[in-house]
Amino acid sequence: MRDPLYRGACKWVACAELAAAVSNAGGLGTIATCSYATKEDFRQELRKAKSLTNKPFAINMSIFPSIVPPDYQGYLTVAVEEGVKIVETAGAAPVEFIEYMKANNLIVMHKCTTIRHAKKAESIGCDVVVIDGCECAGHPGEHDIGSIVLTPRAVEALNVPIVACGGYSNGKSLAAALMLGAGAITMGTRFLVTKESPILPQIPWSPSRFHMPAIYSPRY
């Protein structure tokens, strides 16, 4: 795998500035679709990222049950139109979108918390599996399996590249993941303290940045 470190798609934080900074540094930045109220807001963020880097970056699309589901296809269409080449999905397997993504030559990464789900992702054509141990902050699953157990088991069970996720925060943990057989790690929480993160310094939260009402502002 070209990039040993992927930026985790933390909602509200995985923005253009941070994605571009990670990609410029040699990793793979990520922009989360769920941070943007409309696909046109999302398009503007992709364009901002492209103005900040000429390196590849990914988008994340989390697929969860909802009474009024987001316009997943619309976000994917915008990503294709703006030249994005890598999509990470999470939640439900992207069964209904895989044909469109593959037809548009997207590299599809799917985030899983069990080997059973990882095998399903591989079977439908996902190119990479991001395997999440219970240490993961955003998508830990409900099975309490740690990365040190889950990662090598995924490597044994699958034929696609594995990205380890959950609890990785420095060079030593990256080296550990590589020794377990992963090709890369996803790191999320550690990036919250970077200058490109929109929540620092002094947690200067700006809901208007994402067109969300102030009721969503965290209180620290």
N, C-alpha and C positions, 0 to 999 in steps of 0.2 A: 504494500500500500504506500502511496506517495507521501501522505501526511501522517505522522505518528500521533498527532494530537488534534482532536476535533473539539470545537467550542460547543458545549451543551446549550440547548435551546431554551434557556430560562425565559418564561413569559415576562414581558415588559422590559427585559434586560437585553435580549438578543436582538440588538438594533444594528443599523448600518455602520455606525462608528466602531463598535466593538467587533463586528464581523470582519470589517475591513482591516482592523488592526491585527487580528489573529491571522488572517490570510497573508497580510504583508509580512508577518513575522515567520511564515513558513508552515503554519497550521492550516486548518480549514474552519473559517468563520461560518456562523449560522445565523439566519434571520427567522424568527418564529412568526408564522402566519397569524397565530391566535392573538397577537398583540395589536392587530389592525382591524378596525371596525368594518372596513370595506376593502374590496380588492383594489380599488384605485388608491387608497391610502397605502396599501401594501406595494403597489407599483412604484409609488414615489419613493418608498424606502429602498426598494431594489435599485432604483436609479441613483439614489444618493450613495449607496454602497459602491456602485460601479464608478462613481466619480472619485471615490477614495482609494480604490484598488483596481489593478488589472489582473489580479489573481482570482482563481475560482473561489466561490463561497457557496454554501448550501442553504436550502430553506428547510424548515421543519413544519410538518402538518400533522397535528394530533387529531385522530379520528375517534370521537367518543359519542355515545348515545345522547341525543338531545331532542327536545320537542320541536325546536326550530334549529336544525343543524346549519352550520356555516356553509357558505357556497364553496365547498372544497374544490369542485371542478373549476370554478372561476379563479380561485387562487392558483391552481395548477396552470391554467391557461395563461395567466399573467406571467407566471414564472417562465414558461416556455417562450412567450413573446419577448421577455426581457433577457433571454439568453442564459438563464440558470441551467446548469447541467446536473446538479446533484440534489436529490430530495430525500430527506429523512422523514419517515412516517412513524407514528406511535399510536398506541391504543389498538383499535381493531386493525386486522390485516387489510391492506389496501386493495382488496380483491376487485372492487368495481373501478378502480383507477389504474390498475397495473397495465392494462392494454394500452391506455392512452400514454402513460409514462414511457413504456418501452417503445411505442411507435414514434415517440419524439426523442429517442436516444438518451433518456434520463438515466443516470445511475441511481438506483433505488436502494436506500438503506432503511431497514425496519427495526424498530426498537422493541425488544422482547424481555420478559422477566422469567420465562421458563423455556426448557428445551423443547417442549411440545409446541409452543408458539413459534419458536425459532425454526423448527422443521416445517411448520406451515408456511412461514415467510419464504423459506428457500423453495418450497414446492410450487409456489405461485409465481416465482421468477424474480424475487428480490436479489439484488446483487451482493449485498452486505447485510450482516446481522449485527446490530448493536445490542449486546447482552448486558442487562442491568442487574447488578447485585442489589441486595436490600440496603446497601449503604447509599444508594443513589437518592438525591434529595427530591427530584421531581417526579420520577416514575418508578418507584421501588417495587411495585407488585404487592402481592399478599402472601407470599410464600416464605419470606425470611431466609432466603438463600444468599449467602455472601458471595462476593465477586471471586474470592480465591477458590471457591468450589464451583461456581457456575461457569466461569470463563474456560477452564480447561475441559470441562464436560462439553461445552458448546463446540470447542475446537475438535474434540473427538467425534462428535455426532454430526457435524455439518461439513459440507464441501465448499462453502463460500467463506470469504474473509470475515473475521470476527473483530469487532471493536469492543473493548472492555469498558464498562461504565460502572461507577459507584465507588466513591471513596478515594479516587485518584487526584493527587494535588501537587505532585512535584516529580522531579527526575527519577527519584528512587522508586516511586510507585509506577511510573511509566516503565522503567526497566523490569519491574516485577511482572507487569501485565504482559510484556513481550516475552518474558521467560515462561509464562503460562500458556503461550501460544497465540495470543492476540496480535493483530497487526498494528493496532493503534489503541488509544484511549479517548474517551470523551471526558472532558473536564468542564464543570459548570460553576460550582459555588466559588472556587478560587478566583474566578474572573470578576466577581462582584467588587473586589477591592482595587481594580485597575482604574486608571484615570479615564479610560474610554467608557466605563460603565456609567449608565445614566443615573445611578442611585447614590453616587458619591461625588464630592465630599459632603459630609454632614447630612447624608440622605436627602438631597434636594429633589424630591419627587415632583414630577410634573405630569399630572394626568392628561392635560391638554395635548401633550406630545402625541398621545395615542388616541385622542378624541374620546376620552372616557370621562364620565362625571367624577367630581371630586370625592364622592362617597367611596370610590375604589382606592383612594390614597391609603397606604399603610400608616399606622400610627406607631411610632417608636418611642 
